[in-house]
Amino acid sequence: MAPDSIPADAGPGPRLPGMFSRYKGRIEEELGRAVPETSGADVQLLLRYHLGWVDRRGVPAPSASSQGKALRPTLCMFACEALNPDCARAMPAAAAMELIHNFSLLHDDIQDQDLERRHQPTAWSLWGIPRALVAGDAMHSTGDLAMLAVAQQGVSPEVSLKVSDIFTGSYLEMIEGQCLDLEFEGRTDITTGEYLYMIACKTGALIRCGLEIGALLADGDDAAVRAFARFGDGLGQAFQIRDDYLGVWGDEATLGKATGNDIRRRKKSYPVVFALERADGAALSDLRRIYSQTELEEDDVQRVLAVLDEVGAREQAQALTERAANRALEALSGIGLPAWARVEAEELVDFLSRREY
């Protein structure tokens, strides 16, 4: 499952950076313009339900508790404002980022057979796979249309075309990453390099894209645009490796799902890939046997956890997260940013690399 937007509920660990609340209203306003109102068509209801705006009957949700914090559009707005006070020009792009991310989630839920997303039943589990597939396609198209509105923000045709090119290329990378992730499910010979490439596509591409496009729409020079893209590369890796860490060792009460859930689903997350590379003898044989099974028993889960401890996978996952976080911050060190933006970038990196939910 692709990492979702950050949950709305606060939890232990570092505090959620202020940028999420600062851009929230404008992102929601732009999303409201981009997504059509329900007019009796199932597909429109499914879109709005998946986004957490209405219940399954179309009744408006009383609160945003089922919605995430919209990481990707927030990053787009932040990059733009860090280089240009007029960040309104990034609003259509920010909305497009969130819609494309949600297109991937609608399809991911079907592929993973997940029954719950953001504390409510998934769209496919309520309306069936065919309608949910169509809703995902519609979300994709809605995202493309939202990005076209960039041209109405006083952005030159050349920049608009470049933004569109970056955007389309990034979600093609995301799709490639999803295909690789599905391929990995049937393999036990995945290398760390292969895994890092997969997450750079599946998770990192849209994160990098949001920052790169935000910098471009701010009329940032080439050096600034490249710096924010590199910032996004490091951030994406830190975000996903931490997600993998929490999928194995996260606190059950904080996450709202069972500890070791990724193991039960035989996901080839980073700790498991690392263990498959480092383990030998009986430990490696046990891992290969367990991950070749269709279903895992609780004893299997406990054996995997024991092997992960033996090879130091927990410490290695956190060390890799911290290296990626440091690389992200180093990417911004050579460009001129206002003090507030530099502080918020540091807070963001700290949050994403040490979060507990």
C-alpha positions as CSV (number, residue, x, y, z in Angstrom):
1,M,0.0,0.0,0.0
2,A,1.3,3.4,-0.8
3,P,1.8,5.7,2.1
4,D,-1.3,7.9,2.6
5,S,-1.5,11.5,3.6
6,I,-0.4,12.0,7.2
7,P,-3.2,11.2,9.6
8,A,-5.1,14.1,11.1
9,D,-4.7,12.8,14.7
10,A,-1.7,14.0,16.7
11,G,0.5,11.4,18.3
12,P,3.8,11.0,20.1
13,G,7.1,12.0,18.6
14,P,7.8,15.3,16.9
15,R,4.9,17.8,16.4
16,L,3.2,18.2,13.0
17,P,4.9,21.2,11.4
18,G,2.8,24.4,11.1
19,M,2.9,24.4,7.3
20,F,0.2,21.7,7.3
21,S,-2.4,24.0,9.0
22,R,-1.2,27.1,7.1
23,Y,-2.0,25.8,3.6
24,K,-4.9,23.5,4.6
25,G,-7.8,25.9,3.9
26,R,-6.4,27.0,0.5
27,I,-5.7,23.5,-0.6
28,E,-9.3,22.4,0.4
29,E,-10.7,25.4,-1.4
30,E,-8.9,24.5,-4.6
31,L,-9.8,20.9,-4.4
32,G,-13.5,21.9,-4.0
33,R,-13.2,23.8,-7.3
34,A,-11.5,20.8,-9.0
35,V,-13.8,18.0,-8.0
36,P,-17.3,18.2,-9.5
37,E,-20.4,18.3,-7.2
38,T,-22.4,15.1,-6.8
39,S,-25.2,15.1,-9.4
40,G,-26.5,11.6,-9.2
41,A,-23.5,9.9,-10.9
42,D,-21.9,7.2,-8.9
43,V,-18.4,8.2,-9.9
44,Q,-18.7,11.7,-8.4
45,L,-20.1,10.3,-5.2
46,L,-17.1,7.9,-5.0
47,L,-14.6,10.6,-5.5
48,R,-16.0,12.8,-2.8
49,Y,-16.5,9.8,-0.5
50,H,-12.8,8.7,-0.9
51,L,-11.6,12.2,-0.2
52,G,-13.6,12.1,3.1
53,W,-16.0,14.9,2.2
54,V,-19.2,12.8,2.3
55,D,-20.5,9.5,3.6
56,R,-21.5,6.6,1.4
57,R,-25.0,8.2,1.0
58,G,-23.6,11.6,-0.1
59,V,-24.3,13.3,3.3
60,P,-21.5,15.9,4.0
61,A,-19.0,14.7,6.6
62,P,-19.4,16.5,10.0
63,S,-15.6,16.8,10.3
64,A,-12.3,16.3,8.4
65,S,-11.3,13.4,10.7
66,S,-11.3,11.0,7.8
67,Q,-9.0,13.2,5.7
68,G,-5.2,13.3,5.8
69,K,-3.0,16.3,6.0
70,A,-2.2,16.3,2.3
71,L,1.6,16.1,2.3
72,R,2.3,16.5,-1.4
73,P,0.2,19.6,-2.0
74,T,1.6,21.2,1.2
75,L,5.1,20.7,-0.1
76,C,4.1,22.3,-3.4
77,M,2.8,25.4,-1.6
78,F,5.8,25.5,0.7
79,A,8.3,25.4,-2.0
80,C,6.5,28.2,-3.9
81,E,6.2,30.5,-0.9
82,A,9.8,29.9,0.2
83,L,10.9,31.5,-3.1
84,N,8.0,33.9,-3.8
85,P,5.4,35.4,-1.4
86,D,2.7,34.9,-4.1
87,C,2.1,31.2,-3.5
88,A,-1.5,31.4,-4.8
89,R,-0.1,30.6,-8.2
90,A,0.7,27.1,-6.9
91,M,-2.8,26.3,-5.7
92,P,-4.0,24.5,-8.9
93,A,-0.8,22.4,-9.0
94,A,-1.2,21.6,-5.3
95,A,-4.8,20.4,-5.8
96,A,-3.6,18.3,-8.8
97,M,-0.9,16.7,-6.7
98,E,-3.5,15.6,-4.1
99,L,-5.9,14.2,-6.7
100,I,-3.2,12.2,-8.5
101,H,-2.1,10.8,-5.1
102,N,-5.7,9.8,-4.4
103,F,-6.0,8.2,-7.8
104,S,-3.2,5.9,-6.8
105,L,-4.8,5.1,-3.4
106,L,-8.1,4.1,-5.0
107,H,-6.3,1.6,-7.2
108,D,-3.9,0.5,-4.4
109,D,-6.8,-0.4,-2.1
110,I,-8.1,-2.7,-4.8
111,Q,-4.7,-4.3,-5.5
112,D,-4.0,-4.8,-1.8
113,Q,-7.6,-5.8,-1.0
114,D,-7.6,-3.2,1.9
115,L,-11.0,-2.9,3.6
116,E,-10.3,0.4,5.4
117,R,-8.7,3.7,4.4
118,R,-8.6,6.8,6.8
119,H,-10.8,5.1,9.3
120,Q,-13.6,4.3,6.9
121,P,-14.5,1.5,4.5
122,T,-12.6,1.6,1.2
123,A,-14.5,2.6,-2.0
124,W,-14.1,-0.8,-3.6
125,S,-15.4,-2.6,-0.5
126,L,-18.6,-0.6,-0.7
127,W,-19.2,-0.2,-4.4
128,G,-17.3,-3.1,-5.9
129,I,-14.1,-3.3,-7.9
130,P,-15.4,-2.1,-11.3
131,R,-16.9,1.1,-9.9
132,A,-13.8,1.8,-7.8
133,L,-11.6,1.3,-10.8
134,V,-13.6,3.8,-12.8
135,A,-13.5,6.2,-9.8
136,G,-9.7,6.0,-9.8
137,D,-9.6,6.7,-13.5
138,A,-11.9,9.7,-12.9
139,M,-9.7,11.0,-10.1
140,H,-6.7,10.7,-12.5
141,S,-8.5,12.8,-15.1
142,T,-9.6,15.3,-12.6
143,G,-6.0,15.8,-11.5
144,D,-4.9,16.4,-15.0
145,L,-7.7,19.0,-15.5
146,A,-6.7,20.7,-12.2
147,M,-3.2,21.1,-13.4
148,L,-4.3,22.9,-16.5
149,A,-5.6,25.7,-14.3
150,V,-2.0,26.7,-13.7
151,A,-2.2,28.6,-17.0
152,Q,-4.8,30.9,-15.4
153,Q,-2.4,32.0,-12.7
154,G,-0.3,34.4,-14.8
155,V,2.2,31.6,-15.5
156,S,3.9,31.7,-18.9
157,P,3.0,29.0,-21.5
158,E,6.6,27.8,-21.4
159,V,6.4,27.2,-17.6
160,S,2.9,25.7,-17.8
161,L,4.2,23.2,-20.4
162,K,7.2,22.4,-18.3
163,V,5.0,21.9,-15.2
164,S,2.8,19.6,-17.1
165,D,5.7,17.6,-18.3
166,I,7.2,17.2,-14.8
167,F,3.8,16.3,-13.4
168,T,3.0,13.6,-16.0
169,G,6.5,12.1,-15.8
170,S,6.3,11.8,-12.0
171,Y,3.0,9.9,-11.9
172,L,4.3,7.6,-14.6
173,E,7.3,6.9,-12.3
174,M,4.8,6.4,-9.5
175,I,3.0,3.8,-11.6
176,E,6.3,2.1,-12.5
177,G,7.1,1.9,-8.8
178,Q,3.7,0.3,-8.1
179,C,4.3,-2.3,-10.8
180,L,7.7,-3.1,-9.3
181,D,6.2,-3.4,-5.8
182,L,3.7,-5.9,-7.1
183,E,6.5,-7.8,-8.8
184,F,8.5,-7.9,-5.6
185,E,5.7,-9.8,-3.8
186,G,6.7,-13.0,-5.6
187,R,10.5,-12.6,-5.0
188,T,12.9,-13.2,-2.1
189,D,16.0,-12.0,-4.0
190,I,15.4,-8.3,-4.0
191,T,18.5,-6.2,-3.4
192,T,18.5,-2.9,-1.4
193,G,19.4,-1.1,-4.6
194,E,16.3,-2.4,-6.4
195,Y,14.1,-1.6,-3.4
196,L,15.4,2.0,-3.1
197,Y,14.7,2.5,-6.8
198,M,11.2,1.2,-6.4
199,I,10.4,3.6,-3.5
200,A,12.0,6.5,-5.3
201,C,9.4,5.9,-8.0
202,K,6.4,4.8,-6.0
203,T,6.6,7.2,-3.1
204,G,9.4,9.7,-4.0
205,A,8.3,10.8,-7.5
206,L,5.2,12.7,-6.4
207,I,7.0,14.2,-3.3
208,R,9.8,15.4,-5.5
209,C,7.4,16.6,-8.1
210,G,5.4,18.8,-5.7
211,L,8.5,20.6,-4.5
212,E,10.0,20.9,-8.0
213,I,6.8,22.3,-9.4
214,G,6.3,24.7,-6.5
215,A,9.8,26.1,-7.0
216,L,9.2,26.4,-10.7
217,L,5.9,28.3,-10.3
218,A,7.7,30.7,-7.9
219,D,9.9,31.7,-10.8
220,G,12.8,30.1,-9.0
221,D,16.1,29.9,-10.9
222,D,17.4,26.6,-12.2
223,A,19.6,26.1,-9.1
224,A,16.7,26.6,-6.8
225,V,14.4,24.2,-8.7
226,R,17.1,21.5,-8.8
227,A,17.7,22.0,-5.0
228,F,14.1,21.5,-4.2
229,A,14.0,18.4,-6.4
230,R,16.9,16.9,-4.5
231,F,15.3,17.9,-1.3
232,G,12.3,15.9,-2.4
233,D,14.4,12.9,-3.3
234,G,15.8,12.7,0.2
235,L,12.5,13.5,1.8
236,G,10.7,10.8,-0.1
237,Q,13.2,8.1,0.9
238,A,13.1,9.2,4.6
239,F,9.3,9.2,4.5
240,Q,9.0,5.7,3.0
241,I,11.7,4.0,5.1
242,R,10.1,5.5,8.3
243,D,6.8,4.2,7.0
244,D,8.3,0.7,6.6
245,Y,9.7,1.0,10.1
246,L,6.3,1.8,11.6
247,G,4.7,-1.0,9.6
248,V,6.8,-3.5,11.6
249,W,7.6,-1.8,14.9
250,G,5.1,1.0,15.2
251,D,2.9,1.4,18.3
252,E,-0.5,-0.3,17.7
253,A,-2.6,2.2,19.6
254,T,-1.0,5.1,17.8
255,L,-1.1,3.7,14.3
256,G,-4.6,2.1,14.7
257,K,-3.4,-1.2,13.2
258,A,-1.7,-4.3,14.5
259,T,2.1,-4.2,15.0
260,G,3.8,-6.4,12.4
261,N,0.9,-5.8,10.0
262,D,3.3,-5.5,7.0
263,I,4.8,-8.9,7.9
264,R,1.4,-10.6,8.0
265,R,0.7,-9.3,4.5
266,R,4.2,-10.5,3.4
267,K,5.1,-7.0,2.2
268,K,8.8,-6.7,1.1
269,S,9.4,-3.5,3.1
270,Y,12.9,-2.3,3.8
271,P,13.5,-4.2,7.0
272,V,12.6,-7.5,5.3
273,V,14.7,-6.7,2.2
274,F,17.7,-5.9,4.4
275,A,17.2,-9.2,6.4
276,L,17.0,-11.2,3.2
277,E,20.3,-9.8,2.2
278,R,22.0,-10.2,5.6
279,A,20.6,-13.3,7.1
280,D,22.2,-16.7,6.5
281,G,21.8,-20.4,7.5
282,A,18.5,-21.3,9.3
283,A,17.4,-17.6,9.5
284,L,17.6,-17.1,5.8
285,S,15.9,-20.5,5.1
286,D,13.1,-19.5,7.5
287,L,12.6,-16.1,5.9
288,R,12.4,-17.7,2.4
289,R,10.0,-20.4,3.6
290,I,7.7,-17.9,5.4
291,Y,7.6,-15.4,2.5
292,S,6.7,-18.2,0.0
293,Q,3.6,-19.1,2.0
294,T,0.1,-17.8,1.0
295,E,-0.8,-17.0,4.6
296,L,1.2,-16.5,7.7
297,E,0.5,-17.9,11.2
298,E,1.4,-15.9,14.3
299,D,4.4,-18.1,14.9
300,D,5.7,-17.1,11.4
301,V,5.3,-13.4,12.3
302,Q,7.2,-13.8,15.5
303,R,10.0,-15.7,13.7
304,V,10.4,-12.9,11.2
305,L,10.5,-10.4,14.0
306,A,13.3,-12.4,15.7
307,V,15.3,-12.6,12.5
308,L,14.9,-8.8,12.0
309,D,16.3,-8.3,15.5
310,E,19.2,-10.7,14.8
311,V,20.4,-8.9,11.7
312,G,19.9,-5.4,13.2
313,A,17.2,-4.4,10.7
314,R,15.5,-2.0,13.1
315,E,18.7,0.0,13.7
316,Q,19.6,-0.1,10.0
317,A,16.2,1.2,8.9
318,Q,16.4,4.2,11.3
319,A,20.0,4.9,10.2
320,L,19.0,4.9,6.5
321,T,16.1,7.2,7.3
322,E,18.4,9.7,9.1
323,R,20.9,9.6,6.2
324,A,18.2,10.4,3.7
325,A,16.9,13.2,6.0
326,N,20.4,14.8,6.2
327,R,20.8,14.5,2.4
328,A,17.5,16.4,2.0
329,L,18.6,19.3,4.2
330,E,22.0,19.4,2.5
331,A,20.2,19.9,-0.8
332,L,18.8,23.3,0.4
333,S,22.0,24.5,2.0
334,G,23.3,26.2,-1.1
335,I,20.4,28.4,-2.0
336,G,19.1,31.6,-0.4
337,L,16.0,31.0,1.6
338,P,14.2,33.2,4.2
339,A,14.9,32.1,7.8
340,W,11.3,31.0,8.3
341,A,11.5,28.6,5.3
342,R,14.8,27.1,6.5
343,V,13.4,26.5,10.0
344,E,10.2,24.9,8.5
345,A,12.2,22.7,6.2
346,E,14.2,21.4,9.2
347,E,11.0,20.8,11.2
348,L,9.5,18.9,8.3
349,V,12.5,16.7,7.9
350,D,12.5,16.0,11.6
351,F,8.8,15.2,11.7
352,L,8.9,12.8,8.7
353,S,11.9,11.0,9.8
354,R,10.9,10.5,13.5
355,R,7.1,10.4,13.3
356,E,5.3,7.7,15.2
357,Y,2.1,7.7,13.0
